[in-house]
Amino acid sequence: MNKDQVKGRIEEAKGKVKEVTGKIVGNKELEQEGKAQHIGGTVQAEYGDLKEDIKKAI
């Protein structure tokens, strides 16, 4: 597992927590911020996955 995968997974989790918290307290801004952070984390994790796949293929 490389650093992009780890950081991405962490950002995904933090984003999901913000999103759920925003829903619970009725704060749409926090909910949207959480969704964006979750998506950003997913992208970073997928980038890390791709790097690992390329590394294994070489």
C-alpha positions, -999 to +999 in steps of 0.1 A: +000+000+000+014+034-010+010+068+007-017+079-018-038+049-010-035+055+027-041+092+025-070+087+002-087+062+024-083+085+054-098+115+035-127+093+024-135+084+060-132+119+072-154+131+044-181+105+052-181+115+089-186+152+079-213+142+055-232+122+080-227+148+107-241+175+084-272+154+077-278+147+114-275+183+125-292+197+094-261+216+082-262+214+044-228+232+040-211+207+062-228+179+044-216+192+010-181+198+023-181+161+035-192+149+001-165+168-017-138+156+007-151+120+003-149+123-035-114+138-033-103+110-011-117+084-034-098+100-064-066+100-044-070+064-033-078+053-069-047+071-081-027+052-055-043+019-066-033+027-102+003+034-092+004+000-074-010-018-104+016-002-127+044-010-103+033-047-102+030-048-140+066-036-144 
